[in-house]
Structures are given as C-alpha cells and as structure tokens.
C-alpha cells in the first residue's frame, strides 16, 4: 500500500513509521529497553572540549619550581620586613635582625627565581625601562627594584653595626614597601585570564597576606630567642585566621572556578597547607613559649604550610586553564545572567 500527502492530509501511513525526535540515541552507560521497542530520548551529557582537543586558554608556561618559589619567597620577604620594623620598635633586636636577614635572603631568592623563569637577566632589566601603572608586572618590577636595596641596607647595616640612623631609615623603607611586595604577586596572577586566579581576584591578595604573615612569623620562631617571639606568635594566629577566612570566601564566591583548589595536585598542596598552618598555629600558641625546640618546630610548620599554599594556588591556575569547562561554563552563566537582567 502506497502512502502520500493530499489536500485532505496524510493517507496510507503505517504505524511506527514516523520520524521520532530523540530516537536512536543510546543513553550513556545504559542498554535498550526490554522488548527492543525504541530507546529513551535524552540529551547526551555535555563534554567541554575545544577544536582539535586543545585547551581554550593557553596554560601558563611558567615553571612550577621557579614561579612557586617566587610567590612564596616574595611574601616571606615583605611580611618579614614589617615584622622586623615592629620588633625593632619594641626592643627585640635579635628578632629584628633575624627577620631582616631572612627578608634579604628571601627577596634575593625570589628575584633569582623570577629571572631564571624569564630565561635571561636582561628581560628583568627591560621591564624597568618603562613604568606602566596599569600593568601589575611593570609595577611589581619597580616595587622589587625599590624594595631590594632597602631590605639589603637594613640587614647589612644591622649586622655591621654601622650607621644606625641610615639603618633605621632603610628598615622603615623596607617595612613601608613590605605590604606591596607581599600582595602584588596575587594581583599579578589575578590579572590573567586563568579562571582559578581571575575569579578569585578579590580574595587572593588577602590569602597571600595571611600566608606571608604566617611564614614570616614562622621564620622568627625558628631564628629568634623565645623571649622575643611573643608578638610573632600573635602574628601567626592572625595570619592563619586571615588566610583561612579569605580562602573559604574565595571558594564560596568563585563558584566553579574554585573547584581546582580542591582537586588533583593543587588540592593536595592546599590541604597540606591547611594542616601545616593549623599545626604550626597550635604549636605557636601552646608550646612555642616553653622552649626553643617547640618554637622551631612550630615555625617550620608555618613556613612549610605557607609554601604549600602558594604552590597549591599555582597548580590550581594551571589545572583551570587546561580544562575547558572552567572557561565555558562561567561564560555561559554570565551571558544567561545578562539576558535575564535585560528582560526584567
């Protein structure tokens, strides 16, 4: 029997011969229904891929050892200079000297790591040829160029015992530049298109500030006499509280982009940082005032926890750049939100 379409409608049609939307799609991981009469219509799970299987963003090509050390050591130096100035003003010369020396060593190591990642020392020099206030990298280079001599002068003059007035001026200058040295790296990485960093642009500076404070306090606990470390123990508690609060706020506000901080290598580093920071803070409060050994162990835990946090943040950015969904989903959400606002 033939079939066709006339002015009166369809004639000669046979049942089960019409085209069915969604038929023929096998649900992922499931077989046919019993009886073999068709399959359940469903949309396959979305897979966030890109052309030729390449990431949507080019992941940063920075070397983990160099940039992770650069992020950590810069924070240790800047916060150390601030604590050194406070120790000097409150009559704690041994703690002040230890922090000045550690800040000089840290900023030297941070600069060396940056130059090594850049490949050639001339590239760092070239960044100083102009000053561009809208560029975190340009401003960061100038901050380092100003802070390095101040930190060096503060440490060298203290150890040498010469020119005390000039030494105090250098200490004050290093402390004044310390906050910028501590957090400018957070602004630097948040200014990129890397989702885990960019979406946390409001919280990352506070995470870096808290982490740097715990690191500097830990250095003081390791290197200074116990009798001079009272304020350092308070700083460790304050820094750990700020770091934890800012990290939790980042996880809540950044949404999907905060997921890499809990997964893979980044998640392992971040968890290690939290555990070590908690252990070091507890030790600094309960044990560090009783003896040099307990103070040194607590300080080492704080230092290690801060380093783990910085490396965790670095790896979270790499992971988010490599997975397309951290770029695609937030973009779609923003488009949908703008469409909703336009219709209201």
Secondary structure as GFF3:
##gff-version 3
##sequence-region A 1 344
A	DSSP	beta_strand	4	6	.	.	.	ID=ss1
A	DSSP	beta_strand	9	11	.	.	.	ID=ss2
A	DSSP	three_ten_helix	51	53	.	.	.	ID=ss3
A	DSSP	alpha_helix	64	89	.	.	.	ID=ss4
A	DSSP	alpha_helix	93	118	.	.	.	ID=ss5
A	DSSP	alpha_helix	121	126	.	.	.	ID=ss6
A	DSSP	alpha_helix	136	160	.	.	.	ID=ss7
A	DSSP	alpha_helix	164	190	.	.	.	ID=ss8
A	DSSP	alpha_helix	195	198	.	.	.	ID=ss9
A	DSSP	alpha_helix	204	223	.	.	.	ID=ss10
A	DSSP	three_ten_helix	226	228	.	.	.	ID=ss11
A	DSSP	alpha_helix	230	253	.	.	.	ID=ss12
A	DSSP	three_ten_helix	255	262	.	.	.	ID=ss13
A	DSSP	alpha_helix	264	286	.	.	.	ID=ss14
A	DSSP	alpha_helix	292	322	.	.	.	ID=ss15
A	DSSP	alpha_helix	325	343	.	.	.	ID=ss16
###
